[in-house]
Amino acid sequence: MICAASVSTKIFATGQHAETSRFDRDPMQRSAALSSSSSLQVFVAALCLAVALAPTATADRRLQQTLQAPAPSPLSDLDFLVINGPADAPGPSVAASGPIENVSTTSVIPVDFPSTSDTDQMNFALNLEYLMAEFYSCAVTGKGVNSTIRGGGPASIGCQQANLTNATASIAVELADNEVKHILALREQLGSAAIPMPEVNVGSAFSAAAQIAFQNGGGVSESFSPYADDLSFLLGAFMLEEPTGFTYYEGAIQGISNRSTLIVIAKILGVEAAQSAALRTELYQNMNNVTKYGSKTVSQVVNNFGALRGLLGAGTGQGLTFNYDGVIGANLIAADGAGLAFARNPAQVEGIVLLGRGSTGGFFPNGLNGNLTKTINNGDNSAISA
């Protein structure tokens, strides 16, 4: 208000205000008014400058404190990482039929979500969090989450440390930490009803999934491994992050009845959506780089993997770019034509993580734990596009 008033004062002093007309008849009054107004402007200007600089000074002090603070050691803080997983196992035999659909830019309709208990929905989500926590934890250190985090479940298949640069490793550390905390949040909410981690395949399941994607997307002879290098890790994370993360939670909130459960699910949903956008941003910045997989660019592999999710979980996938009414722009946030988040039901998610329509295989060799499976409700699988 004071700074705004200074503008009015300036207008008054320069003779642009209607009130100045009364001074035109008395030069002495006009001179005194101008002198008083000028002094007031200087005072107000100084006050406004001090107010404007206060946040900057505070931010500078905070920045200095951050820079002077000792650097954390993120790997030493991951106390949930303990044991190496067993050697990789042969990948499942999966047959895919029909060509993979092109990337969709159309809007989607809501999917049917099974009417079931909050406990069943959270336990289904817990399966997915176990998978992603195990993958990211293995990528960071070559070790899976400990037995306590697994709820006494078995160690994973195919766990190994990824060949990452420091920059990408720091991203993997954050992702691993987030997923483990999601497990803890869900287990706390579930209490004794929490399921243990089922056996998860974080090794050959990736290559099996990529083989389907590449066979339907032009053919690639090289075996895909998310642990090979930075781009492979980011692509592997992209393959699973959206279907196991925010799109499932977006669907789950439709059927949650308990308010405290809904709050937990909503908070996890926000983080999962941010992780998806972060991965898309990293891949978008490298979209024209050539991968080791059949000389495909990053953008082409993303399209193949996105379409794979559509093939296995119904619908189609989105790439790294989008046609905005004739203008091609980035597609860093997976959303439908109305700018809203996509939703998947358990049947669609299982179709992706099991690499087909069976009840076992893929990333879950013995299936998912819990009561909520695709046999409960197949839903409308035709409208997913993320």
BALOBA-1460 file (C-alpha; in Angstrom, 3 decimals):
// residues 386
<rec num="1" residu="m" x="0.000" y="0.000" z="0.000"/>
<rec num="2" residu="i" x="2.823" y="2.414" z="0.869"/>
<rec num="3" residu="c" x="4.658" y="1.678" z="-2.382"/>
<rec num="4" residu="a" x="1.411" y="2.095" z="-4.341"/>
<rec num="5" residu="a" x="0.808" y="5.393" z="-2.572"/>
<rec num="6" residu="s" x="4.220" y="6.616" z="-3.666"/>
<rec num="7" residu="v" x="3.047" y="6.334" z="-7.275"/>
<rec num="8" residu="s" x="0.076" y="8.601" z="-6.532"/>
<rec num="9" residu="t" x="2.386" y="11.023" z="-4.760"/>
<rec num="10" residu="k" x="4.628" y="11.172" z="-7.813"/>
<rec num="11" residu="i" x="1.682" y="11.860" z="-10.116"/>
<rec num="12" residu="f" x="0.492" y="14.607" z="-7.775"/>
<rec num="13" residu="a" x="3.929" y="16.259" z="-7.664"/>
<rec num="14" residu="t" x="4.444" y="16.319" z="-11.409"/>
<rec num="15" residu="g" x="1.198" y="18.188" z="-11.994"/>
<rec num="16" residu="q" x="-0.682" y="15.232" z="-13.508"/>
<rec num="17" residu="h" x="-3.209" y="14.942" z="-10.698"/>
<rec num="18" residu="a" x="-6.445" y="16.937" z="-10.869"/>
<rec num="19" residu="e" x="-5.665" y="18.599" z="-7.545"/>
<rec num="20" residu="t" x="-2.630" y="20.431" z="-9.015"/>
<rec num="21" residu="s" x="-4.902" y="22.898" z="-10.757"/>
<rec num="22" residu="r" x="-5.487" y="24.756" z="-7.525"/>
<rec num="23" residu="f" x="-1.758" y="25.487" z="-7.197"/>
<rec num="24" residu="d" x="-1.482" y="27.043" z="-10.607"/>
<rec num="25" residu="r" x="-2.933" y="30.271" z="-9.155"/>
<rec num="26" residu="d" x="-0.295" y="30.480" z="-6.315"/>
<rec num="27" residu="p" x="3.362" y="29.782" z="-7.300"/>
<rec num="28" residu="m" x="4.527" y="29.792" z="-3.640"/>
<rec num="29" residu="q" x="2.025" y="27.109" z="-2.622"/>
<rec num="30" residu="r" x="2.953" y="25.067" z="-5.669"/>
<rec num="31" residu="s" x="6.679" y="25.237" z="-4.872"/>
<rec num="32" residu="a" x="6.136" y="24.201" z="-1.261"/>
<rec num="33" residu="a" x="3.965" y="21.298" z="-2.306"/>
<rec num="34" residu="l" x="6.536" y="20.049" z="-4.796"/>
<rec num="35" residu="s" x="9.331" y="20.242" z="-2.206"/>
<rec num="36" residu="s" x="7.286" y="18.356" z="0.390"/>
<rec num="37" residu="s" x="6.221" y="15.766" z="-2.181"/>
<rec num="38" residu="s" x="9.806" y="15.166" z="-3.343"/>
<rec num="39" residu="s" x="10.967" y="14.496" z="0.218"/>
<rec num="40" residu="l" x="8.093" y="12.079" z="0.725"/>
<rec num="41" residu="q" x="8.977" y="10.255" z="-2.500"/>
<rec num="42" residu="v" x="12.565" y="9.758" z="-1.389"/>
<rec num="43" residu="f" x="11.440" y="8.384" z="1.974"/>
<rec num="44" residu="v" x="8.866" y="6.050" z="0.463"/>
<rec num="45" residu="a" x="11.253" y="4.869" z="-2.244"/>
<rec num="46" residu="a" x="13.865" y="3.995" z="0.368"/>
<rec num="47" residu="l" x="11.281" y="2.137" z="2.418"/>
<rec num="48" residu="c" x="10.048" y="0.176" z="-0.609"/>
<rec num="49" residu="l" x="13.618" y="-0.764" z="-1.550"/>
<rec num="50" residu="a" x="14.283" y="-2.084" z="1.939"/>
<rec num="51" residu="v" x="11.104" y="-4.180" z="1.844"/>
<rec num="52" residu="a" x="11.936" y="-5.524" z="-1.603"/>
<rec num="53" residu="l" x="15.462" y="-6.513" z="-0.607"/>
<rec num="54" residu="a" x="14.487" y="-8.195" z="2.666"/>
<rec num="55" residu="p" x="13.427" y="-11.546" z="1.096"/>
<rec num="56" residu="t" x="16.512" y="-11.535" z="-1.110"/>
<rec num="57" residu="a" x="18.769" y="-10.981" z="1.878"/>
<rec num="58" residu="t" x="17.035" y="-13.802" z="3.727"/>
<rec num="59" residu="a" x="17.369" y="-16.116" z="0.705"/>
<rec num="60" residu="d" x="21.057" y="-15.200" z="0.399"/>
<rec num="61" residu="r" x="21.639" y="-16.079" z="4.040"/>
<rec num="62" residu="r" x="19.858" y="-19.399" z="3.584"/>
<rec num="63" residu="l" x="21.888" y="-20.159" z="0.469"/>
<rec num="64" residu="q" x="25.114" y="-19.398" z="2.310"/>
<rec num="65" residu="q" x="24.055" y="-21.659" z="5.165"/>
<rec num="66" residu="t" x="23.314" y="-24.433" z="2.677"/>
<rec num="67" residu="l" x="26.624" y="-24.018" z="0.895"/>
<rec num="68" residu="q" x="28.552" y="-23.957" z="4.177"/>
<rec num="69" residu="a" x="26.773" y="-27.017" z="5.582"/>
<rec num="70" residu="p" x="28.616" y="-30.353" z="5.281"/>
<rec num="71" residu="a" x="27.596" y="-32.315" z="2.186"/>
<rec num="72" residu="p" x="25.359" y="-35.320" z="2.997"/>
<rec num="73" residu="s" x="26.317" y="-38.828" z="1.950"/>
<rec num="74" residu="p" x="23.076" y="-40.158" z="0.437"/>
<rec num="75" residu="l" x="24.243" y="-43.729" z="0.032"/>
<rec num="76" residu="s" x="25.226" y="-44.027" z="3.700"/>
<rec num="77" residu="d" x="21.777" y="-42.750" z="4.638"/>
<rec num="78" residu="l" x="20.022" y="-45.610" z="2.820"/>
<rec num="79" residu="d" x="20.042" y="-47.914" z="5.810"/>
<rec num="80" residu="f" x="17.343" y="-50.082" z="4.278"/>
<rec num="81" residu="l" x="19.767" y="-51.579" z="1.750"/>
<rec num="82" residu="v" x="21.366" y="-54.780" z="2.994"/>
<rec num="83" residu="i" x="21.690" y="-57.909" z="0.908"/>
<rec num="84" residu="n" x="22.360" y="-58.843" z="-2.689"/>
<rec num="85" residu="g" x="19.585" y="-60.572" z="-4.517"/>
<rec num="86" residu="p" x="20.105" y="-64.028" z="-6.027"/>
<rec num="87" residu="a" x="21.425" y="-64.571" z="-9.515"/>
<rec num="88" residu="d" x="19.198" y="-63.646" z="-12.423"/>
<rec num="89" residu="a" x="16.713" y="-66.232" z="-13.625"/>
<rec num="90" residu="p" x="15.604" y="-66.973" z="-17.179"/>
<rec num="91" residu="g" x="12.938" y="-64.636" z="-18.407"/>
<rec num="92" residu="p" x="9.339" y="-65.756" z="-18.767"/>
<rec num="93" residu="s" x="8.029" y="-66.920" z="-22.091"/>
<rec num="94" residu="v" x="5.631" y="-64.274" z="-23.351"/>
<rec num="95" residu="a" x="3.907" y="-64.165" z="-26.709"/>
<rec num="96" residu="a" x="2.575" y="-60.876" z="-28.069"/>
<rec num="97" residu="s" x="0.268" y="-60.663" z="-31.019"/>
<rec num="98" residu="g" x="-0.647" y="-57.781" z="-33.275"/>
<rec num="99" residu="p" x="1.189" y="-54.526" z="-33.944"/>
<rec num="100" residu="i" x="1.692" y="-52.022" z="-31.154"/>
<rec num="101" residu="e" x="-0.528" y="-49.000" z="-31.552"/>
<rec num="102" residu="n" x="0.830" y="-45.552" z="-32.296"/>
<rec num="103" residu="v" x="1.190" y="-42.985" z="-29.550"/>
<rec num="104" residu="s" x="-2.193" y="-41.567" z="-28.671"/>
<rec num="105" residu="t" x="-2.997" y="-37.888" z="-28.272"/>
<rec num="106" residu="t" x="-6.679" y="-38.353" z="-27.560"/>
<rec num="107" residu="s" x="-8.598" y="-37.770" z="-24.377"/>
<rec num="108" residu="v" x="-9.561" y="-40.712" z="-22.207"/>
<rec num="109" residu="i" x="-12.620" y="-41.601" z="-20.189"/>
<rec num="110" residu="p" x="-12.620" y="-42.747" z="-16.543"/>
<rec num="111" residu="v" x="-11.982" y="-46.447" z="-15.953"/>
<rec num="112" residu="d" x="-14.052" y="-48.711" z="-13.775"/>
<rec num="113" residu="f" x="-12.384" y="-49.476" z="-10.463"/>
<rec num="114" residu="p" x="-13.454" y="-52.551" z="-8.507"/>
<rec num="115" residu="s" x="-15.619" y="-52.023" z="-5.469"/>
<rec num="116" residu="t" x="-13.517" y="-53.491" z="-2.710"/>
<rec num="117" residu="s" x="-12.027" y="-52.691" z="0.682"/>
<rec num="118" residu="d" x="-9.456" y="-49.973" z="1.369"/>
<rec num="119" residu="t" x="-7.186" y="-52.704" z="2.717"/>
<rec num="120" residu="d" x="-7.231" y="-54.617" z="-0.559"/>
<rec num="121" residu="q" x="-6.502" y="-51.481" z="-2.556"/>
<rec num="122" residu="m" x="-3.590" y="-50.472" z="-0.337"/>
<rec num="123" residu="n" x="-2.145" y="-53.971" z="-0.435"/>
<rec num="124" residu="f" x="-2.335" y="-53.959" z="-4.223"/>
<rec num="125" residu="a" x="-0.421" y="-50.673" z="-4.175"/>
<rec num="126" residu="l" x="2.073" y="-52.198" z="-1.753"/>
<rec num="127" residu="n" x="2.951" y="-54.853" z="-4.355"/>
<rec num="128" residu="l" x="3.841" y="-52.104" z="-6.801"/>
<rec num="129" residu="e" x="5.844" y="-50.105" z="-4.260"/>
<rec num="130" residu="y" x="7.830" y="-53.228" z="-3.383"/>
<rec num="131" residu="l" x="8.709" y="-53.673" z="-7.058"/>
<rec num="132" residu="m" x="9.835" y="-50.096" z="-7.622"/>
<rec num="133" residu="a" x="11.713" y="-49.814" z="-4.317"/>
<rec num="134" residu="e" x="13.575" y="-53.017" z="-5.093"/>
<rec num="135" residu="f" x="14.477" y="-51.888" z="-8.613"/>
<rec num="136" residu="y" x="15.732" y="-48.458" z="-7.571"/>
<rec num="137" residu="s" x="17.558" y="-49.816" z="-4.529"/>
<rec num="138" residu="c" x="19.303" y="-52.436" z="-6.650"/>
<rec num="139" residu="a" x="20.261" y="-49.816" z="-9.233"/>
<rec num="140" residu="v" x="21.858" y="-47.639" z="-6.547"/>
<rec num="141" residu="t" x="23.913" y="-50.237" z="-4.653"/>
<rec num="142" residu="g" x="23.249" y="-53.671" z="-6.101"/>
<rec num="143" residu="k" x="21.378" y="-54.564" z="-2.912"/>
<rec num="144" residu="g" x="17.687" y="-54.947" z="-2.310"/>
<rec num="145" residu="v" x="15.637" y="-53.596" z="0.569"/>
<rec num="146" residu="n" x="16.068" y="-55.429" z="3.826"/>
<rec num="147" residu="s" x="13.839" y="-58.155" z="5.194"/>
<rec num="148" residu="t" x="12.011" y="-55.779" z="7.523"/>
<rec num="149" residu="i" x="10.988" y="-53.512" z="4.659"/>
<rec num="150" residu="r" x="10.008" y="-56.595" z="2.639"/>
<rec num="151" residu="g" x="7.742" y="-57.710" z="5.469"/>
<rec num="152" residu="g" x="9.619" y="-61.000" z="5.546"/>
<rec num="153" residu="g" x="9.087" y="-61.603" z="1.840"/>
<rec num="154" residu="p" x="11.699" y="-63.227" z="-0.432"/>
<rec num="155" residu="a" x="14.648" y="-61.423" z="-1.961"/>
<rec num="156" residu="s" x="14.306" y="-60.297" z="-5.555"/>
<rec num="157" residu="i" x="15.542" y="-61.952" z="-8.746"/>
<rec num="158" residu="g" x="18.100" y="-60.159" z="-10.913"/>
<rec num="159" residu="c" x="19.239" y="-57.456" z="-8.502"/>
<rec num="160" residu="q" x="22.382" y="-55.645" z="-9.632"/>
<rec num="161" residu="q" x="23.998" y="-52.253" z="-9.381"/>
<rec num="162" residu="a" x="23.552" y="-49.976" z="-12.376"/>
<rec num="163" residu="n" x="26.444" y="-48.386" z="-14.229"/>
<rec num="164" residu="l" x="25.414" y="-44.791" z="-13.532"/>
<rec num="165" residu="t" x="27.117" y="-41.435" z="-13.521"/>
<rec num="166" residu="n" x="26.957" y="-39.432" z="-10.313"/>
<rec num="167" residu="a" x="24.189" y="-37.228" z="-11.693"/>
<rec num="168" residu="t" x="21.875" y="-40.124" z="-12.568"/>
<rec num="169" residu="a" x="22.824" y="-42.061" z="-9.445"/>
<rec num="170" residu="s" x="21.633" y="-39.117" z="-7.353"/>
<rec num="171" residu="i" x="18.258" y="-39.326" z="-9.101"/>
<rec num="172" residu="a" x="18.089" y="-43.064" z="-8.419"/>
<rec num="173" residu="v" x="18.890" y="-42.454" z="-4.743"/>
<rec num="174" residu="e" x="15.950" y="-40.083" z="-4.387"/>
<rec num="175" residu="l" x="13.602" y="-42.449" z="-6.213"/>
<rec num="176" residu="a" x="14.680" y="-45.368" z="-4.016"/>
<rec num="177" residu="d" x="14.215" y="-43.332" z="-0.875"/>
<rec num="178" residu="n" x="10.737" y="-42.182" z="-1.932"/>
<rec num="179" residu="e" x="9.551" y="-45.691" z="-2.754"/>
<rec num="180" residu="v" x="10.798" y="-47.158" z="0.515"/>
<rec num="181" residu="k" x="9.002" y="-44.416" z="2.421"/>
<rec num="182" residu="h" x="5.846" y="-45.189" z="0.459"/>
<rec num="183" residu="i" x="6.136" y="-48.788" z="1.639"/>
<rec num="184" residu="l" x="6.484" y="-47.624" z="5.226"/>
<rec num="185" residu="a" x="3.496" y="-45.286" z="4.901"/>
<rec num="186" residu="l" x="1.279" y="-48.027" z="3.471"/>
<rec num="187" residu="r" x="2.432" y="-50.606" z="6.013"/>
<rec num="188" residu="e" x="1.750" y="-48.192" z="8.847"/>
<rec num="189" residu="q" x="-1.744" y="-47.590" z="7.515"/>
<rec num="190" residu="l" x="-2.374" y="-51.317" z="7.011"/>
<rec num="191" residu="g" x="-0.879" y="-52.552" z="10.262"/>
<rec num="192" residu="s" x="-0.995" y="-56.320" z="10.643"/>
<rec num="193" residu="a" x="-3.014" y="-56.604" z="7.403"/>
<rec num="194" residu="a" x="0.000" y="-55.556" z="5.284"/>
<rec num="195" residu="i" x="1.134" y="-58.176" z="2.797"/>
<rec num="196" residu="p" x="4.820" y="-59.203" z="2.553"/>
<rec num="197" residu="m" x="6.744" y="-58.537" z="-0.638"/>
<rec num="198" residu="p" x="6.105" y="-61.230" z="-3.242"/>
<rec num="199" residu="e" x="8.976" y="-62.490" z="-5.363"/>
<rec num="200" residu="v" x="9.838" y="-59.746" z="-7.868"/>
<rec num="201" residu="n" x="12.005" y="-60.000" z="-10.956"/>
<rec num="202" residu="v" x="14.042" y="-56.833" z="-11.478"/>
<rec num="203" residu="g" x="16.412" y="-58.426" z="-13.980"/>
<rec num="204" residu="s" x="15.317" y="-60.510" z="-16.943"/>
<rec num="205" residu="a" x="11.744" y="-59.225" z="-16.737"/>
<rec num="206" residu="f" x="12.973" y="-55.921" z="-18.160"/>
<rec num="207" residu="s" x="14.602" y="-57.618" z="-21.124"/>
<rec num="208" residu="a" x="11.489" y="-59.756" z="-21.686"/>
<rec num="209" residu="a" x="9.286" y="-56.652" z="-21.682"/>
<rec num="210" residu="a" x="11.643" y="-54.803" z="-24.007"/>
<rec num="211" residu="q" x="11.741" y="-57.759" z="-26.372"/>
<rec num="212" residu="i" x="7.974" y="-57.534" z="-26.802"/>
<rec num="213" residu="a" x="8.181" y="-53.780" z="-27.301"/>
<rec num="214" residu="f" x="11.009" y="-53.953" z="-29.807"/>
<rec num="215" residu="q" x="9.543" y="-56.873" z="-31.753"/>
<rec num="216" residu="n" x="6.422" y="-54.847" z="-32.298"/>
<rec num="217" residu="g" x="8.357" y="-51.641" z="-32.845"/>
<rec num="218" residu="g" x="10.814" y="-52.577" z="-35.575"/>
<rec num="219" residu="g" x="12.964" y="-55.287" z="-34.030"/>
<rec num="220" residu="v" x="16.142" y="-55.025" z="-31.923"/>
<rec num="221" residu="s" x="18.696" y="-57.771" z="-31.406"/>
<rec num="222" residu="e" x="20.340" y="-56.302" z="-28.307"/>
<rec num="223" residu="s" x="19.055" y="-57.438" z="-24.899"/>
<rec num="224" residu="f" x="17.759" y="-54.552" z="-22.825"/>
<rec num="225" residu="s" x="19.120" y="-54.003" z="-19.331"/>
<rec num="226" residu="p" x="18.140" y="-51.031" z="-17.161"/>
<rec num="227" residu="y" x="21.468" y="-51.364" z="-15.378"/>
<rec num="228" residu="a" x="23.661" y="-50.838" z="-18.461"/>
<rec num="229" residu="d" x="24.011" y="-47.040" z="-18.383"/>
<rec num="230" residu="d" x="22.230" y="-43.795" z="-17.572"/>
<rec num="231" residu="l" x="19.821" y="-43.841" z="-20.502"/>
<rec num="232" residu="s" x="18.957" y="-47.509" z="-19.995"/>
<rec num="233" residu="f" x="18.161" y="-46.875" z="-16.342"/>
<rec num="234" residu="l" x="15.938" y="-43.907" z="-17.158"/>
<rec num="235" residu="l" x="14.163" y="-45.919" z="-19.855"/>
<rec num="236" residu="g" x="13.649" y="-48.862" z="-17.510"/>
<rec num="237" residu="a" x="12.234" y="-46.553" z="-14.872"/>
<rec num="238" residu="f" x="9.935" y="-44.984" z="-17.480"/>
<rec num="239" residu="m" x="8.684" y="-48.438" z="-18.476"/>
<rec num="240" residu="l" x="7.216" y="-49.029" z="-15.013"/>
<rec num="241" residu="e" x="6.915" y="-45.721" z="-13.165"/>
<rec num="242" residu="e" x="3.639" y="-44.482" z="-14.637"/>
<rec num="243" residu="p" x="1.592" y="-47.717" z="-14.604"/>
<rec num="244" residu="t" x="2.795" y="-48.752" z="-11.135"/>
<rec num="245" residu="g" x="2.720" y="-45.223" z="-9.768"/>
<rec num="246" residu="f" x="0.372" y="-42.335" z="-10.251"/>
<rec num="247" residu="t" x="-2.029" y="-43.901" z="-12.777"/>
<rec num="248" residu="y" x="-2.904" y="-46.709" z="-10.340"/>
<rec num="249" residu="y" x="-3.259" y="-44.314" z="-7.407"/>
<rec num="250" residu="e" x="-5.388" y="-42.009" z="-9.547"/>
<rec num="251" residu="g" x="-7.728" y="-44.931" z="-10.129"/>
<rec num="252" residu="a" x="-7.604" y="-46.109" z="-6.522"/>
<rec num="253" residu="i" x="-8.806" y="-42.842" z="-5.027"/>
<rec num="254" residu="q" x="-12.158" y="-43.408" z="-6.731"/>
<rec num="255" residu="g" x="-12.938" y="-46.244" z="-4.324"/>
<rec num="256" residu="i" x="-11.245" y="-45.237" z="-1.055"/>
<rec num="257" residu="s" x="-13.779" y="-44.740" z="1.735"/>
<rec num="258" residu="n" x="-11.630" y="-44.020" z="4.804"/>
<rec num="259" residu="r" x="-10.462" y="-40.408" z="5.009"/>
<rec num="260" residu="s" x="-7.070" y="-41.135" z="6.593"/>
<rec num="261" residu="t" x="-6.393" y="-43.756" z="3.915"/>
<rec num="262" residu="l" x="-7.424" y="-41.309" z="1.199"/>
<rec num="263" residu="i" x="-4.976" y="-38.722" z="2.550"/>
<rec num="264" residu="v" x="-2.092" y="-41.216" z="2.443"/>
<rec num="265" residu="i" x="-2.981" y="-42.332" z="-1.082"/>
<rec num="266" residu="a" x="-3.287" y="-38.723" z="-2.271"/>
<rec num="267" residu="k" x="0.104" y="-37.802" z="-0.830"/>
<rec num="268" residu="i" x="1.785" y="-40.786" z="-2.474"/>
<rec num="269" residu="l" x="-0.008" y="-39.958" z="-5.736"/>
<rec num="270" residu="g" x="1.518" y="-36.474" z="-5.731"/>
<rec num="271" residu="v" x="5.050" y="-37.802" z="-5.336"/>
<rec num="272" residu="e" x="4.565" y="-40.524" z="-7.956"/>
<rec num="273" residu="a" x="3.292" y="-37.973" z="-10.488"/>
<rec num="274" residu="a" x="6.308" y="-35.773" z="-9.808"/>
<rec num="275" residu="q" x="8.630" y="-38.738" z="-10.316"/>
<rec num="276" residu="s" x="7.008" y="-39.480" z="-13.654"/>
<rec num="277" residu="a" x="7.476" y="-35.879" z="-14.784"/>
<rec num="278" residu="a" x="11.097" y="-35.876" z="-13.615"/>
<rec num="279" residu="l" x="11.877" y="-39.017" z="-15.619"/>
<rec num="280" residu="r" x="10.125" y="-37.636" z="-18.692"/>
<rec num="281" residu="t" x="12.149" y="-34.433" z="-18.381"/>
<rec num="282" residu="e" x="15.439" y="-36.333" z="-18.227"/>
<rec num="283" residu="l" x="14.463" y="-38.412" z="-21.245"/>
<rec num="284" residu="y" x="13.156" y="-35.401" z="-23.180"/>
<rec num="285" residu="q" x="16.490" y="-33.648" z="-22.757"/>
<rec num="286" residu="n" x="18.139" y="-36.705" z="-24.340"/>
<rec num="287" residu="m" x="15.369" y="-37.625" z="-26.772"/>
<rec num="288" residu="n" x="17.550" y="-37.460" z="-29.898"/>
<rec num="289" residu="n" x="20.449" y="-39.403" z="-28.400"/>
<rec num="290" residu="v" x="21.025" y="-42.813" z="-29.948"/>
<rec num="291" residu="t" x="20.746" y="-45.774" z="-27.584"/>
<rec num="292" residu="k" x="22.544" y="-49.101" z="-27.832"/>
<rec num="293" residu="y" x="19.285" y="-50.776" z="-28.790"/>
<rec num="294" residu="g" x="19.106" y="-51.130" z="-32.553"/>
<rec num="295" residu="s" x="20.345" y="-47.555" z="-33.025"/>
<rec num="296" residu="k" x="16.985" y="-46.337" z="-31.802"/>
<rec num="297" residu="t" x="16.815" y="-42.853" z="-30.353"/>
<rec num="298" residu="v" x="15.625" y="-42.305" z="-26.812"/>
<rec num="299" residu="s" x="12.368" y="-40.934" z="-28.204"/>
<rec num="300" residu="q" x="11.806" y="-44.067" z="-30.281"/>
<rec num="301" residu="v" x="12.424" y="-46.377" z="-27.318"/>
<rec num="302" residu="v" x="10.044" y="-44.309" z="-25.188"/>
<rec num="303" residu="n" x="7.400" y="-44.686" z="-27.887"/>
<rec num="304" residu="n" x="7.996" y="-48.451" z="-27.979"/>
<rec num="305" residu="f" x="7.751" y="-48.772" z="-24.192"/>
<rec num="306" residu="g" x="4.709" y="-46.524" z="-24.003"/>
<rec num="307" residu="a" x="2.993" y="-48.571" z="-26.663"/>
<rec num="308" residu="l" x="3.990" y="-51.749" z="-24.798"/>
<rec num="309" residu="r" x="2.015" y="-50.529" z="-21.799"/>
<rec num="310" residu="g" x="-0.911" y="-49.981" z="-24.110"/>
<rec num="311" residu="l" x="-0.563" y="-53.426" z="-25.627"/>
<rec num="312" residu="l" x="-0.377" y="-55.238" z="-22.284"/>
<rec num="313" residu="g" x="-2.640" y="-53.011" z="-20.222"/>
<rec num="314" residu="a" x="-5.064" y="-51.860" z="-22.923"/>
<rec num="315" residu="g" x="-5.095" y="-48.497" z="-24.645"/>
<rec num="316" residu="t" x="-1.976" y="-46.766" z="-25.925"/>
<rec num="317" residu="g" x="1.006" y="-44.855" z="-24.559"/>
<rec num="318" residu="q" x="2.259" y="-41.296" z="-24.740"/>
<rec num="319" residu="g" x="5.656" y="-40.248" z="-26.042"/>
<rec num="320" residu="l" x="7.891" y="-37.318" z="-25.137"/>
<rec num="321" residu="t" x="6.221" y="-34.837" z="-27.486"/>
<rec num="322" residu="f" x="2.617" y="-33.813" z="-28.039"/>
<rec num="323" residu="n" x="0.689" y="-32.126" z="-30.825"/>
<rec num="324" residu="y" x="-0.900" y="-29.056" z="-29.266"/>
<rec num="325" residu="d" x="-3.352" y="-27.943" z="-31.970"/>
<rec num="326" residu="g" x="-0.722" y="-28.170" z="-34.677"/>
<rec num="327" residu="v" x="2.243" y="-27.096" z="-32.542"/>
<rec num="328" residu="i" x="4.613" y="-29.869" z="-31.417"/>
<rec num="329" residu="g" x="5.713" y="-29.352" z="-27.824"/>
<rec num="330" residu="a" x="7.138" y="-31.302" z="-24.909"/>
<rec num="331" residu="n" x="5.018" y="-33.920" z="-23.160"/>
<rec num="332" residu="l" x="6.632" y="-33.948" z="-19.725"/>
<rec num="333" residu="i" x="3.412" y="-34.455" z="-17.775"/>
<rec num="334" residu="a" x="1.306" y="-37.408" z="-18.856"/>
<rec num="335" residu="a" x="-2.232" y="-36.071" z="-19.047"/>
<rec num="336" residu="d" x="-5.317" y="-36.550" z="-21.144"/>
<rec num="337" residu="g" x="-6.794" y="-34.062" z="-23.603"/>
<rec num="338" residu="a" x="-8.503" y="-32.233" z="-20.738"/>
<rec num="339" residu="g" x="-5.228" y="-31.837" z="-18.840"/>
<rec num="340" residu="l" x="-6.282" y="-34.435" z="-16.263"/>
<rec num="341" residu="a" x="-4.333" y="-37.403" z="-14.908"/>
<rec num="342" residu="f" x="-4.899" y="-40.863" z="-16.343"/>
<rec num="343" residu="a" x="-6.253" y="-43.689" z="-14.203"/>
<rec num="344" residu="r" x="-5.662" y="-47.436" z="-14.349"/>
<rec num="345" residu="n" x="-7.509" y="-50.195" z="-12.565"/>
<rec num="346" residu="p" x="-5.831" y="-53.331" z="-11.135"/>
<rec num="347" residu="a" x="-6.597" y="-55.411" z="-14.235"/>
<rec num="348" residu="q" x="-4.761" y="-52.952" z="-16.457"/>
<rec num="349" residu="v" x="-1.799" y="-52.663" z="-14.100"/>
<rec num="350" residu="e" x="-1.498" y="-56.430" z="-13.781"/>
<rec num="351" residu="g" x="-1.572" y="-56.795" z="-17.539"/>
<rec num="352" residu="i" x="1.550" y="-54.632" z="-17.695"/>
<rec num="353" residu="v" x="3.604" y="-55.937" z="-14.771"/>
<rec num="354" residu="l" x="2.790" y="-59.579" z="-15.555"/>
<rec num="355" residu="l" x="3.656" y="-59.029" z="-19.262"/>
<rec num="356" residu="g" x="0.443" y="-60.594" z="-20.461"/>
<rec num="357" residu="r" x="-2.975" y="-61.799" z="-19.396"/>
<rec num="358" residu="g" x="-2.014" y="-64.552" z="-16.979"/>
<rec num="359" residu="s" x="-1.907" y="-64.432" z="-13.197"/>
<rec num="360" residu="t" x="1.853" y="-64.932" z="-12.875"/>
<rec num="361" residu="g" x="4.992" y="-63.964" z="-14.763"/>
<rec num="362" residu="g" x="6.927" y="-60.906" z="-15.796"/>
<rec num="363" residu="f" x="7.962" y="-58.740" z="-12.871"/>
<rec num="364" residu="f" x="5.993" y="-60.954" z="-10.462"/>
<rec num="365" residu="p" x="6.964" y="-64.576" z="-11.275"/>
<rec num="366" residu="n" x="4.507" y="-65.980" z="-8.720"/>
<rec num="367" residu="g" x="1.901" y="-63.280" z="-9.037"/>
<rec num="368" residu="l" x="0.974" y="-60.397" z="-6.764"/>
<rec num="369" residu="n" x="0.027" y="-60.839" z="-3.119"/>
<rec num="370" residu="g" x="-3.360" y="-59.823" z="-1.753"/>
<rec num="371" residu="n" x="-6.989" y="-60.179" z="-2.732"/>
<rec num="372" residu="l" x="-7.293" y="-57.500" z="-5.379"/>
<rec num="373" residu="t" x="-6.459" y="-59.065" z="-8.737"/>
<rec num="374" residu="k" x="-7.709" y="-58.752" z="-12.288"/>
<rec num="375" residu="t" x="-9.970" y="-61.757" z="-11.735"/>
<rec num="376" residu="i" x="-12.148" y="-59.553" z="-9.486"/>
<rec num="377" residu="n" x="-12.960" y="-56.971" z="-12.158"/>
<rec num="378" residu="n" x="-11.615" y="-56.714" z="-15.670"/>
<rec num="379" residu="g" x="-13.047" y="-53.204" z="-15.985"/>
<rec num="380" residu="d" x="-13.074" y="-51.098" z="-19.106"/>
<rec num="381" residu="n" x="-9.561" y="-51.516" z="-20.465"/>
<rec num="382" residu="s" x="-10.026" y="-49.548" z="-23.660"/>
<rec num="383" residu="a" x="-9.400" y="-45.977" z="-22.605"/>
<rec num="384" residu="i" x="-5.952" y="-45.758" z="-21.003"/>
<rec num="385" residu="s" x="-3.372" y="-43.607" z="-22.730"/>
<rec num="386" residu="a" x="-0.439" y="-43.004" z="-20.397"/>
